[in-house]
Amino acid sequence: MSARTVLITIGVSAWLLASAVVFLFVTYTTFFGIAVIGLAICWIATQFELDGNAPVGNGLNPGFLAAQMEAKRGLSKEQRLSVQHEQSLANQSARFFRLFGLGLVVIGLCGGLYYQL
């Protein structure tokens, strides 16, 4: 068996396990489980959008931050435009998943309220 086959098998198994966990979670918590999953998706997408590809550093390693900024300044115009385009696509994806998560939250809360009535 090749390494690719093993990795695909591991990936499919992980997706199967994750879908089973989500199914059981939603089964036992009904619509409010959908709202919680939507809230988790929304939080992850927001964190991704906020962190993005920005340079990081703190008071303990200012050289690391300076090196990142210097590398960013050393890019050619085409490379800067390419990086900006990639960041734009990543932000669009994050925005889509944030709205998807908000939609799940609304569906979960409205369905839960309707189910209680």
Contacts in CASP RR format, 6 or more apart in sequence:
PFRMAT RR
TARGET T0000
AUTHOR 0000-0000-0000
METHOD contacts of the structure
MODEL  1
MSARTVLITIGVSAWLLASAVVFLFVTYTTFFGIAVIGLAICWIATQFEL
DGNAPVGNGLNPGFLAAQMEAKRGLSKEQRLSVQHEQSLANQSARFFRLF
GLGLVVIGLCGGLYYQL
22 37 0 8 1.000
25 33 0 8 1.000
25 36 0 8 1.000
25 37 0 8 1.000
26 33 0 8 1.000
26 34 0 8 1.000
26 37 0 8 1.000
29 36 0 8 1.000
30 112 0 8 1.000
30 115 0 8 1.000
31 107 0 8 1.000
31 108 0 8 1.000
31 109 0 8 1.000
31 110 0 8 1.000
31 111 0 8 1.000
31 112 0 8 1.000
31 114 0 8 1.000
31 115 0 8 1.000
32 108 0 8 1.000
32 109 0 8 1.000
32 112 0 8 1.000
33 108 0 8 1.000
34 104 0 8 1.000
34 107 0 8 1.000
34 108 0 8 1.000
35 104 0 8 1.000
35 105 0 8 1.000
35 107 0 8 1.000
35 108 0 8 1.000
35 109 0 8 1.000
35 112 0 8 1.000
37 104 0 8 1.000
38 100 0 8 1.000
38 101 0 8 1.000
38 102 0 8 1.000
38 103 0 8 1.000
38 104 0 8 1.000
38 105 0 8 1.000
39 101 0 8 1.000
39 104 0 8 1.000
39 105 0 8 1.000
41 97 0 8 1.000
41 98 0 8 1.000
41 100 0 8 1.000
41 101 0 8 1.000
41 104 0 8 1.000
42 97 0 8 1.000
42 98 0 8 1.000
42 101 0 8 1.000
42 102 0 8 1.000
42 105 0 8 1.000
44 97 0 8 1.000
45 94 0 8 1.000
45 95 0 8 1.000
45 97 0 8 1.000
45 98 0 8 1.000
45 101 0 8 1.000
46 94 0 8 1.000
46 98 0 8 1.000
48 90 0 8 1.000
48 94 0 8 1.000
49 91 0 8 1.000
49 94 0 8 1.000
49 95 0 8 1.000
49 98 0 8 1.000
52 87 0 8 1.000
52 90 0 8 1.000
53 83 0 8 1.000
53 86 0 8 1.000
53 87 0 8 1.000
53 90 0 8 1.000
55 65 0 8 1.000
55 68 0 8 1.000
55 69 0 8 1.000
55 72 0 8 1.000
56 64 0 8 1.000
56 65 0 8 1.000
56 68 0 8 1.000
57 64 0 8 1.000
57 65 0 8 1.000
75 83 0 8 1.000
END
